[in-house]
């Protein structure tokens, strides 16, 4: 059968009652942005990246586009088995890819809360899956083809045997071998960015926290660290990695911990130990930026960069997502200023959710923050959370039609030509 044109829309995909994923060319692929459905344009689509996964969405009926009218349409039964129920399908994309649309579906009354992943619109054309997305960073440090499991197993077990008394190395071994954490895997492979989790506690109760969720909610995707590593344990890992790894970065603040700024004294001692032994590589902190005084002390000690987690540039939505204890949005902004005033690098870890991120008022608020605080980089990270639950929980009210994520990206580049867009913490030395 000849291939269809790249301008031919992909077909809708759905799951039958047995969880098998099928395509249906009676409807075209649709994408969602908040509560609205759209037909993706040809430039919105890329082949499903290697290392991505497909998820069946329980209690959610797929929505496609009618070829004749271009209007959204619900697929409520299996077209190949009349009367059989169907479920929507979404893609959880490999790192360094940003969603343009989320999966298009209509939830039933009994739809369960979705786990903490991102749900990108996916369709089928010419024998392969297509997603509404773009690659946001050329760096291949977490691409699937960069990891050989046999090599990872061998090197991880060797390092665990040779460092039995370093609790943090043992913890990272579990992150690597049990959860497949890309940063932990790269640490044991001796390259690029290595994780330095250090805080078992937090000063926020984020709606989408991946290491701690209340009972009865969706489960956390990994266990939170249960101890505070000593400065010596942190420095042992960081110094060896910075001295030997290519393009080395070590980062406090990981998915398997709370807020690292609550361990600022420990981090400060560790940073001074590291910098007493090597001036190579980048020491980074991933943080909610809640304690500007602590950020200032860490910068003085030798911290090179911070990545500030941010779901919104508007205080009301930021507070409703982070549910902070003892800090507010102005503290976050002050932490950015503390780093910039010392000539340090600042990234915004800006969560992307089509329909919210590209809302006109959200975009203008982000532009105001960029103009005032001058971050160096925005890391485009898909929001890992049930989209409907997120929008309901923060009480989101659209200010107008969304800009479209591609237009949002291009307009940022036009307004701020000096601002970098990417996905990973960059090596600075």
Secondary structure as UniProt FT lines:
FT   TURN            6..7
FT   STRAND          11..15
FT   TURN            17..18
FT   STRAND          21..28
FT   STRAND          31..33
FT   TURN            34..35
FT   STRAND          36..38
FT   HELIX           42..44
FT   STRAND          45..47
FT   TURN            50..51
FT   STRAND          53..57
FT   TURN            58..59
FT   STRAND          60..66
FT   TURN            67..69
FT   STRAND          72..74
FT   TURN            79..80
FT   TURN            82..83
FT   STRAND          87..92
FT   TURN            95..96
FT   STRAND          97..99
FT   STRAND          102..103
FT   STRAND          105..107
FT   TURN            109..110
FT   STRAND          122..125
FT   TURN            126..127
FT   STRAND          128..135
FT   TURN            141..142
FT   HELIX           144..146
FT   HELIX           149..162
FT   TURN            163..165
FT   HELIX           167..177
FT   TURN            178..179
FT   HELIX           182..188
FT   TURN            189..190
FT   STRAND          193..196
FT   TURN            207..208
FT   TURN            215..216
FT   HELIX           231..244
FT   TURN            246..247
FT   STRAND          249..252
FT   TURN            255..256
FT   HELIX           260..263
FT   HELIX           264..277
FT   STRAND          282..287
FT   HELIX           292..301
FT   STRAND          305..310
FT   HELIX           315..322
FT   HELIX           329..341
FT   TURN            342..343
FT   STRAND          345..352
FT   TURN            354..358
FT   HELIX           360..373
FT   STRAND          377..382
FT   HELIX           387..393
FT   TURN            394..395
FT   HELIX           405..415
FT   TURN            417..418
FT   STRAND          420..422
//
